[in-house]
Each structure stands twice: as structure tokens, then as C-alpha cells.
């Protein structure tokens, strides 16, 4: 998610969406493809897209960067919980969705904290490299 966020910030919304979607697809070659893969691709793609949309705000403030990391991690998890309910029940149920949100809370918290840590650590160096590549190759 951190690489997707930084890619969207420096390469734009379209590229951020592609990086997010392809990251999910490629990582699932290692971790296992399944019917959840398109949902992961869409959710991570949205993270990259919105990081491009809000890049001017995110770049100006470390607090905005951390806030975006938190919101994107929680949003990603909430979108994947929609898939969990659809897979389990065949249709969407608000009560099952609430149960999925509660049971996935430990994982969501861990994912959120790791997203913040990786984004804060990777943002300066990866951002500088992407900015240089964008200028050098006219991406």
C-alpha cells in the first residue's frame, strides 16, 4: 500500500491505480489467486488513485500523509470485508458485514499501523526516486 500511495502521489492518479491493481495481481501469483483478487485489485487501485487526487495536500504535511495512510488502510479493509460477506452469504447482509468488520479488527489495526510505518519510512527515498524518474524519462 505504501508503494501504491507514493506512486499515485508522484506519477498521478491513473498510474497510481495501475500500480495498486497490478500489485495485488502480481502479489497473488506468490500468495495465491482466488475470487478475492479482483476486489483486492480494485481496493488497492483506489488507494493509488486517491493518493494521486490528494497528492498536493499529502505532500505538504506529514500529518496529512499519516492521515491518508490510516484512511486508506481502513478503507481497503472495509472494501475487502464486503467481498467476505458476499462470499460467505451470496448476498450482502448488513449484520454479517458488521460481524466481518468486528472480527477483522485486529488485522485491520495491524495493517493500518504497518501502512503508516512503511509509508513514513519509504516516502522520502521512494518519492525522490520517482520524482527523478518522472523528470528524466518524461513519464
C-alpha atoms as one frame of an Amber mdcrd trajectory, in Angstrom:
protein
   0.000   0.000   0.000   2.890   2.381   0.719   4.421   1.857  -2.720   0.997
   2.330  -4.301   0.418   5.537  -2.357   3.782   7.046  -3.259   3.355   6.003
  -6.902  -0.005   7.729  -7.084   1.399  10.846  -5.444   4.283  11.239  -7.884
   3.012   9.601 -11.077  -0.642  10.634 -10.941  -3.995   9.030 -10.285  -4.079
   6.809 -13.360  -0.622   5.374 -12.723  -1.398   5.025  -9.028  -4.490   2.984
  -9.836  -2.490   0.755 -12.183   0.296   0.242  -9.648  -2.241  -0.701  -6.980
  -4.229  -3.052  -9.193  -1.167  -4.748 -10.638   0.461  -5.038  -7.209  -2.489
  -7.091  -6.000  -2.450  -9.241  -9.122   1.304  -9.889  -9.056   1.487 -10.484
  -5.304  -1.264 -13.077  -5.621   0.936 -15.054  -8.010   3.007 -15.718  -4.895
   0.292 -15.758  -2.229  -2.484 -17.409  -4.223  -5.022 -16.189  -6.754  -8.675
 -16.515  -5.935 -12.066 -14.933  -6.387 -10.958 -12.178  -3.979  -8.212 -10.980
  -6.340 -10.364  -8.545  -8.382 -11.628  -6.981  -5.137  -8.044  -6.550  -3.909
  -7.067  -5.066  -7.259  -9.942  -2.587  -7.116  -9.309  -1.616  -3.472  -5.555
  -1.106  -3.907  -6.213   0.659  -7.194  -8.460   3.111  -5.353  -5.673   3.745
  -2.834  -3.341   4.674  -5.700  -5.993   6.728  -7.449  -6.906   8.790  -4.398
  -3.263   9.309  -3.462  -2.892  10.963  -6.858  -6.036  13.036  -6.382  -4.907
  14.296  -2.963  -1.175  14.414  -3.734  -0.838  18.183  -3.312  -2.326  18.009
   0.184  -0.400  14.870   1.191   2.959  16.259   0.031   2.638  19.420   2.119
   2.149  17.816   5.512   3.471  14.767   7.328   0.217  14.697   9.301  -1.792
  14.548   6.056   0.429  11.677   4.882  -0.205   9.720   8.087  -3.920  10.511
   7.963  -4.103   9.295   4.365  -2.271   6.104   5.338  -4.788   5.444   8.118
  -7.852   6.224   5.999  -6.629   4.199   3.025  -5.810   1.162   5.178  -9.207
   1.210   6.876 -10.971   1.804   3.550  -9.085  -1.062   1.922 -10.046  -3.415
   4.740 -13.678  -2.317   4.661 -13.898  -2.941   0.905 -12.409  -6.408   1.320
 -14.909  -7.169   4.066 -17.667  -6.538   1.518 -16.183  -9.383  -0.529 -16.047
 -11.568   2.584 -19.777 -11.094   3.181 -20.628 -11.721  -0.471 -18.504 -14.870
  -0.480 -19.991 -16.175   2.743 -23.635 -15.342   2.180 -24.052 -14.906  -1.570
 -25.788 -11.582  -0.966 -24.943  -8.545   1.079 -26.147  -8.509   4.680 -25.551
  -5.535   6.942 -25.422  -7.699  10.067 -22.837 -10.027   8.511 -20.861  -7.009
   7.324 -20.804  -5.630  10.876 -19.636  -9.045  12.116 -16.907  -9.118   9.463
 -15.744  -5.638  10.462 -15.536  -6.630  14.123 -13.762  -9.941  13.525 -11.262
  -8.351  11.133 -10.491  -5.501  13.536  -7.158  -6.935  14.820  -5.938  -7.460
  11.262  -7.175  -4.005  10.209  -5.351  -2.363  13.112  -2.131  -4.228  12.292
  -2.473  -3.344   8.619  -3.141   0.307   9.467  -0.104   0.615  11.751   2.174
  -1.126   9.256   0.841   1.074   6.453   1.712   4.205   8.434   5.187   2.911
   9.348   6.086   1.818   5.810   4.720   4.983   4.256   6.620   7.251   6.635
   9.817   5.250   6.068   9.529   4.847   2.285   8.044   8.208   1.354  11.247
  10.307   1.340  13.524   7.945  -0.605  10.969   6.387  -2.936   9.358   9.758
  -3.604  12.704  11.302  -4.559  13.448   8.425  -6.931  10.032   8.576  -8.575
  10.320  12.344  -8.973  13.702  11.879 -10.660  12.376   9.134 -12.967   9.374
  11.283 -13.871  11.649  14.169 -14.869  14.334  12.061 -16.553  12.012   9.936
 -18.681   9.118  12.356 -19.031   6.656   9.906 -17.506
